[in-house]
Amino acid sequence: MNSFQTGIICLSIFIVSVFNTLFAQSLDKINWKDDLEIYKTSLEQKHIDIYHSITKDDFTNEWQKIYNNVESLSDFEIILKLMRLTRRINDGHTAVSLRNMLTYRFPFEIEWIEDKWYVVKTLNKNKKILKTTLESINGIPSDTVTQKISEIAQFVENEYSIKDRTGSYVTIAELLFNLNLINSTNEATFSFRNNKELIQLNLNTITNDIWENSNLSIVTLTVPEITQPNGVNRDLWFALISNTKAVYINFESYPTFEEMQVFGEQLVTYIQENQIKKVIIDMRKNGGGDLYVGTVLAYALNLADSIDWKNGVFVLTSNKTFSAATSNAALFKQLLNAKVIGQPTGSNPNGYQDMDSFILPNSKLVITYSKRLFRLSNQLNTALQPDIIINQKKSDLLQNIDTVLRVLVNRFIVLN
């Protein structure tokens, strides 16, 4: 056999090999029926009370429709239907998480302020849209878009968290595409309004990794009386409120038990040495963690006799205050005689909590669920309601002023 014939044979083998590989890949479909059976069985076994809001028959009937139609649905269409079904379980800790899915996002974030969706974070190159309102996506009004997104948004526990969760899902391209709101997962046309000016941008999607490592323009709300010290954990720190006998505690996420013990000791020492009278615990951005770590902070503060325990403790909450943070805010109200200031919480102090998860083996989809039922309030099936409601104002947003802190400091700290 000459070299030419040998080459032809090798080339033929290569072509067949490639064809077989491509053919095998085309048949490499997710075994959704297996995953769906595991989804249902695992939730029934692991959730503390999966049928507390939806009947078993209703859940099974909707699940069966998905199961029977997997062959005619795309992967993401199945995921969307699972998201809708899981929402009907009706607790904020039982959800379909997309964290294992490769999704693409549009490069901005929005928040609901004074009945409008305001851009609060974006790429530096698009900073002209910062603090503008989102008007439309591909010509579809933002109200229509967010209404459709709100129906499938996950980790929703009440009417307050639905706004926060909806805002976080609006930028996910696959959701917008499969809800027939955009024509491609690669790009879309967005309209933003800055006062009377309408800004139109064609935005391309990026991965979350690229977003997290990009140079961003971010709205940072502050008051001049509070400055974060250098070299501290940005999620848990305290600082003197200038020209007062009050301390501000930024409690944005939960540390370990041991770290909270150290933090508590440092805090109480500072309070005692400076004869601090008033304390603000800011939990507006705290999405939850270990409830019992939060009680360490309460225990530490309780050792400080200089605090005005009748009128001097304040806890700040918002629709981003969720899970253990809501529970701790409710406990601080009881244990520290704290006044709750701000907005209602995104989760309920009486509700299904203590989240765990499992992974569907074929799709790798993460399913979360509740393991415990907590009862920390006299109010059933509702958020922790503030003693004093203060909302962020648009006029303050434009000046980077934190409305809640400004009102609280001026009304209850500086003038008292």
ZIVENSUL-V343643 format. One line per field, one symbol per residue. ss: DSSP state (a for helix, b for strand, c for the rest). phi: phi as a letter, one per 40 degrees, with the letter a starting at -180 (. if undefined). psi: psi as a letter, one per 30 degrees, with the letter a starting at -180 (. if undefined). Layout:
BEGIN
ss->???
phi->???
psi->???
END
This chain:
BEGIN
ss->ccaaaaaaaaaaaaaaaaaaaaaaaacccccaaaaaaaaaaaaaaacccccccccaaaaaaaaaaaaacaaaccaaaaaaaaaaaaacccccccbbbccccccbbbcbbbbbbccbbbbbbbbaaaaaacccbbbbbccbbaaaaaaaaaccccccccccaaaaaaaaaccbaaaaaaccccccccbbbbbbbbccbbbbbbbbbbbaaaaacccbbbcccbcccccccccccccbbbbbbccccbbbbbbcccccaaaaaaaaaaaaaaaaaccccbbbbbccccccccaaaaaaaaaaacccccccccccbbbbbccccccaaaaaaaaaaaacccbbbbcccccbcbbbbbbbbbbccccccbbbbbbbbbbcccccccbccccbbccccaaaacccbcaaaaaaaaaaaacc
phi->.cccccccccccccccccdcccccccccccccccccccdcccccccccacbcbbccccccccccccdcbcccbcdcccccccccccdccgaccbacccccccbbbccabbbcbfgbcbcbaacdcbccccgccccabfgcdccccccccccbdbgbbacccccccddccccccccccccgbbcaccaabbbbbbfccbbbbcbccbccccdcbccbbbcbcabccbbcccgbcccaabaccdgbbbbbbcbcacccdcccccdcccccdccccbfcbbbbbcbcbcchicdcccccccccccccccccccbbbbbcbacccafccccccccccccbfcccbhbdccbbcbicbfcbaabccccgccbbacbbbbbbacccfacccccbcbbccdccdcbgbcdccdcccccbbccb
psi->kleeeeeeeeeeeeeeeeeeeeeeeffilkieeeeeeeeeeeeeeekeifhffkleeeeeeeeeeeefgefgklefeeeeeeeeeeeffhkffjljkgffkjlklkilklljkhgljkkfklkefgfffkglkkelkhfkkeeeefeeefffklhkfafefeeeeeefffgjeeeeefghflflgellkkkkkjcfkkkkkjklllleeeefgljkkkkjklkffkkklkgljffjllkkjkglhkkkjjiflkaleeeeeeeeeeeeeeeeeghkekkkjjgfgjglbjefeefeeeeeeffjffkjfeggkkkklaffjlbeeeeeeeeeeeeghkkkkblllflkfjakaiklllkkfefgkkkllkfljkjglfkkhlljklejkklkkeeeefghkjeeeeeeeeefdeg.
END
